[in-house]
Amino acid sequence: MKWQRIKGIISKEFTRMTKDPALIFLIIIFPVLLTIAFGFSFGAIGATEDTTYKIAVINEDVNGDYSEWADYFIGNLSSHEILVVQTELSQDDAEDQLQEGQLSGLVVIPEGFGVSIYSYWLNPLNGSTWVNSSLSLQLDQGSMVVKDLIPPVIQQALTETIYGPETSSIKNPVSIGVPNLVEVEKNTTFDYFAPGLFAFATIFLIMTIAEGLAKEKEQGMMKRIYLTPTKSNEIMTGLTISNMTAAMAQTIVVFIMALIVGYSPEITFGNLFVGFIASLIFSLTCVGFGLITGVLSKNSGMATGMSFIFIMPMMFLGTFVSLGEPTIANRLMPSFYVTETFKALFLRNANPFSSIVWGNIGILSGISTFVFLLGVLAFKRFSRT
């Protein structure tokens, strides 16, 4: 291989990228707009207040015996900063607001609530003498988080009501660490989505590479290149270097924009270095899929459509779009491993040289190498036709 020829291919690719408005949009403008849009949508921009959830409490034990227990319970609920408690609504109005999404939850304190607690304290060791009652709880079914977040808070308030605020100080052979000794960082939803943005932007290299190759075949550019002494491996090296450079530029642009709109990870040289290594390795996957798509497409329009065969699964199964526990389908996506790497580094503050981080990078490297080699084989076999 001669570096002069490789340099010519790199120069040709950069010229194509910078002179095509559509490519400039996909490589630079689209990642910037995407990051800003997510920043506005998920609380990184203008999010000066802590997230709270509004719930209504209906007290049906207001006139019952020992009704002060219900008041004590409502006070304990209100003491939790995450909850905004409303007690002035009727049950019908509260249910209507719950269905309309104006409330996150509805708690109904039943008649006999105070009697139940009082009966417990009369004889705490004999459950047969207790007067049992049950709180009614309804939650907003349109929210993904309230069903996991609100019930534990209500349970804690109920425990504090029955046993007192010093429940955790009762002597036991097993104890739980004091929460106020643990430093907790409050993250916005954007902080959880941001790691997936780095992979999401790079994925579109598949389309730009595929379109570029297909267009050059249409225009006869590839035939003219093969009339020169330039070899296939020199073309491949030039394409790879130029597109990996573009991928790194995208990652840097997205990272800077994420910081501007409110992303606040703990940045060190180590996690930045390892994160960008993961991004570079992932770009090899995109180059491979782009080569496969480009050489199999008869024209640029076909290349655009075919590229989404690879883009869509990686986007929906491997970036921020994925929710919940990872499935087998998630783990088949190379984008999943670069997203998990960025999550570990910037969300969980993992050691950049830990086995978890490099385990993800190792799997990503294996997949990327395999896909890239398939792309190279496809390019060598079909690019001359």
N, C-alpha and C positions, 0 to 999 in steps of 0.2 A: 504494500500500500504506500502511496505517496501522499504526504500531508498536504501538498499544494492542491491536489485534486479534491481531497476531503474538505479543505478550506473553501474551495469553489462551491461544493454542494451546500455547505453550511451557509455561505453567503447567499446562494440562490434561495434557500429556505427562508432566511431572515427577510430577504427582499420580498418574497411572496407574502409573508405574514404581515409586514408593515405597509404594503401597498394595497392589500385587500381589506376594505372596510368591514366586511363580515367577520374576517379573522380577528381584526383588532377588537371588534365587539365581543367575540367569544373568549379571547385570551385575556383582555384587560377590562373592558367596560362592564361586561356581564358579571364577573366576580365582584367588582366594586358595587354595582347596583344590588346584587344578591345579598352582599354583606350588610349594606345600609338597610335594605328592606327587612332583613331578619332582625337587625338591631332595633328598628322601630317596632316591629311586630312582637318581639319577645322580651322587651324591657331593658335593653342595654342603653337605649337613648331616652333620656328624660325620666328614667326610673329612679326617683329620689325617695320614694316611700317604700317601706317594707310591705310585702304581700300580706293581705288580710282576707279572711273569709267571713261573710255575713251569715249568721244563723238566727233563727227565731226560736224562742222558748215559750211554750204555752204551759202555764202553771195551773193545773186543775186541782191542786191541793192547797190553794190559797186560803180557803176557809176551813181546812181540816185540822185535826188535832196535830200538834207539834209541827205546824206549818213553817216554823223558822228554819227547819232543815232544808226545805225547798229554796228559801231565800239564800241560805248559806251555799247551796249548790250553784244557784245562779251567780252568786258572787264569785265563786271559784272559777266558773266558766269565763266570766268577764275579766278575770285577772290574767288570762292567757292573751298575750298581745296579738296572737295570730287570729283570734276570733273577735268579731264585732257582734255583740249579743243584742237582739231586739226582743223586748217583752211586751210591747204595746199592741201587737197585732192579734187579730182573732185567728183561730185555726184555719178558717176558710180562706182568709186573705193570705195567710202564710203559705198555704198549699198552692194558691194561685201564683204567688210570687216565686215559689220553688219551681213550678212548671215553666214559668217564663224566664227562669235563669237569674232572677234578681236576688235569690237566696241560695246559699250553698247547702244549707241543712235546716231541718226542723226537729226540735226536741220537745216531746210532750211529757211533762211530769204528771204522773197519774195521781188520782185520789188515793190517800193512804200512804203516800211516799214517806211522810214524816213518821207515821206509825210504824212502818217497816224498819226504819233505822232505829227508832226507839226500842222496838221489840228485840232487835239485835243486842243493843247495849244492856237490856235487862238480863239477858242470859246469852252471852256471846259464844258459849261452848255447847249449847243445845239447840241445834237447828230446827228441831221439831216445834219449838215455841215461837219461832219467828213468823211474822206476818209478811209474806212475800209480795213484792210488786215489781213492775217492769216498766222501764222508760221506753217510750216509743221514739224511734229515730228514722227520719227520712232524709235522703241525700239527693243532691243534684245528679241525675243520671247522665247529664250532658258533659260532665267534667271527668277527666281522667285521674285527677289527683285527690279529690275530696274524699273518695271512698277509702283511700289509704291514709289520709292525713287527719280527718276530723274525728273518727271513732276513737283513736288512741287518746286524743286530747280530752274528749268527753269522759273516757274511762279514768283518766288521771284526775279530772275534776271530781268525779264521783268518789274515787278512792280518798281524795283529800277531804271530801265532805263527811264520809263515814268514819274514817280513822284519824282524821286531823292532818294538818300540814306537815307534821314531824314524823310521818309514817316511815320515811327512809332511815330515821335515826333509831328505830327499834333494834335492839341488839340481836344479831343473828350470826351464825357461824360463817355465812357467806354474805358478802356485801357488794354493792355496786359503787363504782367510782363516782365521786361527786361531780356532777355535770359542769359546775362552774370552773372546774380546773382544766377543762378541755376547751381549747380555742376553736370556735366554730366560725367558719367563713360563710357568709350568706351569698349564695349565687343566684343570678337571674336565670331564667329559662334560656336566654341567649348563651350563657356560659356552657350549658349542656349541649347546645346545638352547634356551637362554633367549631369543635373538632371535626365534625362532619363536613364543614364548608371547605376545608383544605382538600379533601378527596373529591368533593362534588365538583369543584371548579376544574380540577385536573382531568376528570373523566371526559370532558368535552374535547380533549386532545384527539380522542378517537375520531371524532367527526372532522376536525380540521385536517388531520393526516389523510384520512380516507378521501375527503373531497379534493385535497391537493394532488394526490396520486392519480385519482380518476380524471381530473381536469388535465393533468399533464399527458395522460394517455390519449385523451380526446384531441389535444392540440399537437400531438406528435412529439412532445418534448422528450419523452423517455427514449424514443427511437433515435433522436438526435444525440442524446447523451451516450447511447450505446455505440454510436458511430465514432465516438472519441475513444481514447485509450482508457477511459475511466472504467473501473471494474465494479462488479456488484457489491463486493465487500466495502469498497470505498464509498459507494452511494449509501449503503446501509449505515456506515459509521457517521457520515455527514448528517443523514436524516435523524439518527439517534441523538447525536450531540445537540443539534439545533432544537429538537423537540423536548429533550430533557431540560435544556436551558429555558425554554418557554414554560415548562412545568414549574421550574424553580421560581421564575418570575411571577407566575400566577400565585404560588404559595406565599411568596413574600408580600405581594399586593394584598391578598386576602388577609394575611396576618396583620399587616399594618392597619388596614381598614377596620378589622375587628377590634384592634386596640383603640382606634379613634372613636368608635361608636360605643365603647364601654366594656369590651372584653378585658378581664383583669387576671390573667394567670400569673403564677409565680415563675418569672423568667430567669433562667440561668443559661450560661454558655452550654452546659451539658445537655439540657433538655431541648434547647434550640437546635444544637448540632445533630442530635439523634433524631429529632422530629423531621428535620429537612432531609436526612438520610432516608428515612421511611418514605418521604414524599418523592424523592428521586427514584427509589426502587419501584414505587407504584407507577411512576411515569413510564417505566419499561413495559408494564402491562398495557398501558394505553397505546404506546407505540406499536406493540405487537398486534393488538386488536385493530388498530388503525391500518396497519399494513395488510392484514388479512382482508379487511373490508375493502380497502382501496384497490387491491389487485383483482378482487373478484367482481368489482362493480364495472359496468360498461360505461357509465357516465357519472358526473358529479351528483346529479339528482338521485340516482340509485344509491350512491355512496352515502348520501345523507340519510336516506331511509334505512339502509342496512346497518348503519352505525348504531342506531337505537336498539338493535338486537342485543348489543353489548352494554350500551349506556343505561337503559332502563333497569335491568336487574341489579347492576352495581349501585345505581342511584337509590332505588327503593329498598334494597336489602343490605346495603353496606355503608350508608352515610347517616346523616342526622335524621332521615326519614324513618329509620328503623326504631321501633319502640319495644320496651319490654325485654324479656330474656332472649338472648340470641338462639336461633334455631339452626338446624343443619343447613338450611338454605342461606342464612346469613353467613355461616362459616365457609361456604363455598365461594364467597365473593372476596376478591383481593382488596376491594375498597373497605371491607369490614375491618381488616387487620391494620390498615393505615389509620382508620378512624379510632380504633381501640388503642393504638399506639399514642395518638395525640391525646386521647382521653386520659390515659395513664400518666402521661407526662405533665399535662397542663390542668387537668381537672382533679386527679387524685394525688398529684405531686409525687409520683413514684420516682424512685432512683432511676436515672436515665440508663444505667448499666445493670438494671435488675433483670432477673430471668424472665419475668413477665413481659417486659418491654422487648427484650431481644428474642423471646419466643415468638411474639407476634411478627417481628421483623424477619425472623428466620422463615416462618411459613409464607409471609409475603414475598420473600426473596425466591423461594421455591416456585411459587405460582407465577411470579413475574418472569423468571427465567424460562419456564416452560412455555408461557404464552409468547414471549419475545422470540424464542427459537422457532415456534410455529409460524410467526409472522415473517421471519427471515426466510424460512423454507418456502413459504407461499410466495414471497416476493421474488426469490430466485427462479422459481418454477414458472410463474405466470407473468412476470413483468415484461418479458421479451415478446409475449404473444400479442 
